[in-house]
Amino acid sequence: MSTVLMSFESILCIVFSPTHTFATVPRQVSVPHRDAESQEQYECQLLDLPNWGFSYALALFNLDGDTTKDETNNALQSAICRFPSIIGGLLAKNEIDANSRSFRTDWPSALKLLDELDVQFQKRTYETYSSDPIIRARISQAYDMIARIFVEQNFKLWSSSKVLTWVYENLMVLREESKNSELKDVPPLSPAIIRYVNADPSDYEDKFQTMPAEANPFDPNMIQLALNVDPNRRRLVQRNPRHVGANFMDENGNNFA
């Protein structure tokens, strides 16, 4: 599970000059899931996962001219339309003032689009899985879990003014398209993401994990013996320590048996 969620994502997000091979990996890898109860098999592509959708777009953006601007922007716009809550999470984590307006940016207008897209997202999920509320609930739970882990682990990569300007410009493009009902048709979430419903966010934390006191691997009796200091205990004194055959003697000059 961690391989799909983090390893390839690290290649695309952290490496700022990935090769074309890395940039095409998401199109070649699928994510399977078999339901434990029904035994039904589901499958989706990596770009059907929210973390991969945004990571792939950011990787293209950082290719420094090796891809077309349209390809890069289309990847981001597709990710925003499919997983609108991710952008809101990234902006909030980076402490971007959603109410700020300037000569260059109008975040309230841009983020208003996200509210509309989120309504469509919820509606799309409900209508697609209206006949199976359990599957629908587990899909939503898995999506929230993946989004939470992704935002927590990657928000710094989306914090530069260059990246934020890119995000803002594409939000405004989508906003104009929404006025003319030209937004891209996007598929609903795949049930395959349910495989991550039980993911533990602590497994992806960077902080050092210390052992609890009850998990001490050392024998308490051994520790107590080491801490017990007896001032009357005979001490070892090595005579001529540089000599290989040196004998051990106590403080009175007697050989120590």
C-alpha positions in Angstrom: 0.0 0.0 0.0 2.7 2.5 1.0 4.5 1.8 -2.4 1.6 3.2 -4.4 0.8 6.0 -2.0 4.3 7.3 -1.3 7.2 5.8 -3.2 6.4 6.7 -6.8 4.8 9.9 -5.5 8.1 10.9 -4.0 9.8 10.5 -7.4 7.3 12.8 -9.1 7.0 15.4 -6.3 10.4 15.7 -4.7 12.6 15.3 -7.8 12.3 18.6 -9.6 13.8 17.4 -12.9 12.4 13.9 -13.5 12.9 12.2 -16.8 10.2 11.4 -19.3 10.2 7.9 -18.0 9.1 9.0 -14.5 6.5 11.4 -16.1 4.9 8.5 -18.0 4.8 6.0 -15.2 1.3 6.8 -14.0 -0.2 5.9 -17.4 1.3 2.4 -17.2 0.5 1.3 -13.6 -2.9 0.1 -12.3 -4.2 -0.2 -8.8 -6.2 -3.4 -8.1 -8.6 -4.1 -5.2 -10.6 -7.2 -4.3 -13.6 -6.7 -2.0 -13.2 -9.1 1.0 -16.9 -9.8 1.2 -18.2 -9.9 -2.3 -14.8 -10.9 -3.8 -15.5 -8.5 -6.6 -12.4 -7.2 -8.4 -11.9 -3.4 -9.0 -9.1 -1.6 -10.8 -8.1 1.9 -11.5 -5.1 3.8 -12.9 -2.7 5.7 -10.8 -4.0 9.1 -12.0 -7.4 8.0 -10.6 -5.9 8.5 -7.1 -5.9 12.2 -5.9 -2.3 12.1 -4.7 -1.1 10.9 -8.1 -3.2 13.3 -10.1 -1.7 16.3 -8.4 1.8 14.8 -8.1 1.8 14.1 -11.8 0.7 17.7 -12.7 3.4 19.1 -10.4 6.1 16.8 -12.0 5.2 18.1 -15.5 5.3 21.7 -14.2 8.8 21.1 -12.9 10.1 19.5 -16.2 11.4 23.0 -17.2 10.2 23.1 -20.8 10.4 19.4 -21.5 6.6 19.3 -21.8 4.1 21.7 -23.4 2.4 24.3 -21.3 -1.0 22.9 -22.4 -0.1 19.4 -21.3 0.9 20.7 -17.9 -2.1 22.9 -17.4 -4.5 20.1 -18.6 -3.0 17.8 -16.0 -3.6 20.2 -13.2 -7.1 21.2 -14.3 -8.1 17.6 -14.6 -6.8 16.9 -11.0 -8.7 20.0 -9.7 -12.0 19.0 -11.4 -11.7 15.4 -10.1 -10.5 16.1 -6.6 -11.4 19.7 -5.8 -10.9 19.4 -2.0 -7.1 18.9 -2.4 -6.4 22.5 -3.5 -8.3 23.8 -0.5 -6.3 21.6 1.8 -3.0 22.7 0.3 -3.8 26.4 0.5 -5.0 26.1 4.1 -1.9 24.1 5.1 0.3 26.8 3.5 -1.7 29.5 5.3 -2.9 31.3 2.2 -5.4 34.0 3.0 -8.5 32.8 1.1 -10.0 36.3 1.5 -7.1 38.3 0.1 -7.4 40.3 -3.1 -4.6 42.1 -4.9 -3.7 43.4 -8.4 -2.4 39.9 -9.2 -4.7 37.5 -7.4 -8.4 37.3 -6.4 -8.5 34.2 -4.3 -12.1 34.5 -3.2 -13.3 34.4 -6.8 -10.9 31.5 -7.6 -11.9 29.5 -4.5 -15.6 30.0 -5.2 -15.1 27.6 -8.1 -13.8 25.0 -5.8 -17.1 25.1 -3.8 -19.0 24.5 -7.0 -16.7 21.7 -8.1 -17.0 20.0 -4.7 -20.8 20.0 -5.0 -20.4 18.3 -8.3 -17.9 15.9 -6.8 -20.4 14.9 -4.0 -23.2 14.6 -6.5 -21.2 12.4 -8.9 -20.2 10.0 -6.1 -23.8 9.8 -4.8 -25.4 9.2 -8.2 -22.8 6.6 -9.3 -23.1 4.5 -6.1 -26.6 5.3 -5.0 -27.6 1.6 -5.1 -24.8 0.7 -2.6 -24.5 3.1 0.3 -21.8 1.0 2.0 -19.5 1.1 -1.0 -20.2 4.8 -1.4 -19.3 5.5 2.3 -16.1 3.5 2.1 -15.0 5.2 -1.1 -15.6 8.6 0.5 -13.7 7.5 3.6 -10.7 6.2 1.5 -10.6 9.4 -0.5 -10.6 11.6 2.6 -7.7 9.4 4.0 -5.6 9.7 0.9 -6.3 13.4 0.7 -5.3 13.9 4.3 -2.0 12.1 3.9 -1.1 13.8 0.7 -1.7 17.3 1.9 0.2 16.6 5.2 3.2 15.2 3.4 3.4 17.4 0.3 2.0 20.9 1.2 5.5 22.4 1.2 6.0 21.5 -2.4 3.0 23.6 -3.3 4.1 26.6 -1.2 6.3 28.6 -3.6 5.0 31.7 -5.3 5.7 30.2 -8.7 3.5 27.1 -8.0 0.8 29.1 -6.3 0.6 31.5 -9.3 0.3 28.5 -11.6 -2.5 27.0 -9.4 -4.3 30.4 -9.3 -4.1 30.9 -13.1 -5.6 27.5 -13.8 -8.4 28.0 -11.3 -9.3 31.2 -13.1 -9.3 29.4 -16.4 -11.6 26.8 -15.0 -13.8 29.6 -13.6 -14.2 31.1 -17.0 -15.0 27.7 -18.6 -17.6 27.1 -15.9 -19.5 30.2 -17.0 -19.9 28.7 -20.4 -20.6 25.2 -19.1 -17.3 24.0 -20.7 -15.8 22.2 -17.7 -14.3 18.8 -18.5 -16.3 15.7 -17.9 -14.6 13.6 -15.3 -15.2 10.1 -14.1 -16.3 9.3 -10.6 -14.0 7.8 -7.9 -13.2 4.2 -8.5 -14.0 1.6 -5.8 -10.4 0.4 -6.1 -9.3 3.2 -3.8 -11.1 1.4 -0.9 -7.8 -0.6 -0.5 -6.5 2.5 1.3 -9.5 2.9 3.6 -7.5 1.6 6.6 -4.3 3.5 5.9 -2.7 4.9 9.0 -1.5 8.5 8.6 1.2 7.9 11.3 2.8 5.4 8.9 3.7 8.3 6.6 4.9 10.8 9.3 8.5 12.0 9.1 9.0 12.4 12.9 11.0 9.9 14.9 8.9 7.4 16.7 10.1 6.6 20.3 9.3 3.4 22.1 6.7 3.5 24.9 7.9 2.7 28.4 6.0 -0.6 28.5 7.9 -1.8 25.3 11.3 -1.6 27.0 13.3 -4.5 25.5 15.8 -4.6 28.3 15.5 -6.9 31.4 14.6 -4.6 34.3 16.7 -6.8 36.6 19.8 -6.2 34.4 19.2 -2.4 34.4 18.8 -2.4 38.2 22.0 -4.3 38.6 23.9 -1.8 36.4 22.5 1.1 38.4 23.4 -0.4 41.8 26.7 1.2 42.8 28.6 -0.4 45.6 31.5 1.8 46.8 33.1 -1.1 48.7 33.3 -3.3 45.6 36.9 -4.3 44.6 38.1 -2.3 41.7 40.3 -3.5 38.8 43.6 -1.7 38.4 45.7 -2.6 35.3 49.5 -2.5 35.8 51.4 -1.2 32.8 48.3 -1.0 30.6 50.4 -0.7 27.4 52.0 -4.1 28.1 50.3 -7.0 26.4 50.8 -9.4 29.3 49.8 -7.0 32.1 48.3 -8.4 35.2 45.2 -7.1 37.0 45.7 -5.9 40.6 43.5 -4.3 43.2 44.3 -1.0 44.9 46.5 -2.8 47.5 48.8 -4.3 44.9 47.4 -7.8 45.2 46.8 -9.9 42.1 43.1 -10.0 41.3 41.8 -13.5 40.8 
